[in-house]
Amino acid sequence: MITTLYSERYTYLRNLEFEADGKLQFDHILPHLMAKVVVDSVWESGRPIDPEALMEDASFKGLLRMNIFVRGWMIKQYEGVERRIKALQGMIDKELAARE
């Protein structure tokens, strides 16, 4: 279980986070966002440059929908790993208690 968690799940999530998702964020989403939104504080706040045009920008709205989907999917991946880690912790605790 430990080997599977580290060698498979961790590697899979790391590759998703830093390769696939990171490239999506930095190569596609961030440039579009910076072209359309004045960021006041990174990751916290900003305001649209042209709110009316932004509301009509189907490409930008599609990009946001895709990003929201990917964010939700990534959260589910991490929650799955968290459940597996908690199960493993329980097994370790049980094994240690049996040895006492």
C-alpha positions as CSV (number, residue, x, y, z in Angstrom):
1,M,0.0,0.0,0.0
2,I,2.8,2.5,0.9
3,T,4.6,1.6,-2.3
4,T,1.5,2.0,-4.4
5,L,0.6,5.3,-2.8
6,Y,4.1,6.8,-3.4
7,S,5.2,5.2,-6.6
8,E,1.9,5.3,-8.4
9,R,-0.6,7.8,-7.0
10,Y,2.0,10.4,-5.9
11,T,3.8,10.3,-9.3
12,Y,0.5,10.4,-11.1
13,L,-0.7,13.5,-9.2
14,R,2.7,15.2,-9.4
15,N,2.7,14.8,-13.2
16,L,-0.9,16.0,-13.5
17,E,-0.2,19.0,-11.2
18,F,3.2,20.2,-12.6
19,E,3.1,19.0,-16.2
20,A,-0.4,18.8,-17.6
21,D,-2.2,21.2,-15.3
22,G,0.7,23.6,-14.8
23,K,1.1,24.0,-18.6
24,L,-2.6,24.6,-19.0
25,Q,-2.5,27.3,-16.3
26,F,0.6,29.1,-17.4
27,D,0.4,28.6,-21.1
28,H,-3.3,29.2,-21.7
29,I,-5.4,30.4,-18.8
30,L,-3.0,32.9,-17.3
31,P,-2.3,34.8,-20.5
32,H,-6.1,35.0,-21.3
33,L,-6.8,36.1,-17.7
34,M,-4.1,38.8,-17.7
35,A,-5.4,40.1,-21.0
36,K,-9.0,40.5,-19.7
37,V,-8.6,41.2,-16.0
38,V,-6.5,43.7,-13.9
39,V,-5.2,41.6,-11.0
40,D,-5.1,43.6,-7.8
41,S,-3.7,40.8,-5.6
42,V,-2.5,37.5,-7.2
43,W,-4.9,34.6,-6.4
44,E,-7.2,37.0,-4.4
45,S,-8.8,39.8,-6.4
46,G,-9.0,41.6,-9.7
47,R,-11.5,43.4,-11.9
48,P,-12.4,43.1,-15.6
49,I,-10.8,45.6,-18.0
50,D,-14.0,45.7,-20.1
51,P,-16.9,44.0,-18.2
52,E,-19.4,44.2,-21.1
53,A,-17.0,42.7,-23.6
54,L,-16.0,40.0,-21.1
55,M,-19.6,39.0,-20.7
56,E,-19.8,38.4,-24.4
57,D,-16.5,36.6,-24.8
58,A,-17.5,33.0,-25.4
59,S,-13.9,31.8,-25.7
60,F,-13.0,33.3,-22.3
61,K,-16.1,31.8,-20.7
62,G,-15.3,28.4,-22.1
63,L,-11.8,28.7,-20.8
64,L,-13.2,29.5,-17.3
65,R,-15.6,26.6,-17.5
66,M,-12.8,24.2,-18.4
67,N,-10.6,25.5,-15.6
68,I,-13.4,25.1,-13.1
69,F,-14.0,21.6,-14.2
70,V,-10.2,20.8,-14.0
71,R,-10.0,22.4,-10.5
72,G,-12.9,20.2,-9.3
73,W,-11.4,17.1,-10.9
74,M,-8.0,17.7,-9.3
75,I,-9.7,18.2,-5.9
76,K,-11.4,14.8,-6.3
77,Q,-8.1,13.2,-7.1
78,Y,-6.5,14.7,-4.0
79,E,-9.5,13.7,-1.8
80,G,-9.1,10.1,-3.1
81,V,-5.4,10.1,-2.1
82,E,-6.3,11.6,1.3
83,R,-8.8,8.7,1.9
84,R,-6.1,6.1,0.9
85,I,-3.6,7.8,3.3
86,K,-6.1,7.8,6.1
87,A,-6.9,4.1,5.5
88,L,-3.2,3.3,5.5
89,Q,-2.7,5.2,8.7
90,G,-5.5,3.2,10.3
91,M,-3.8,-0.1,9.2
92,I,-0.5,1.1,10.6
93,D,-2.1,2.0,13.9
94,K,-3.9,-1.3,14.1
95,E,-0.6,-3.2,13.4
96,L,1.2,-1.2,16.0
97,A,-1.5,-1.8,18.6
98,A,-1.4,-5.5,17.9
99,R,2.4,-5.5,18.6
100,E,2.0,-3.9,22.0
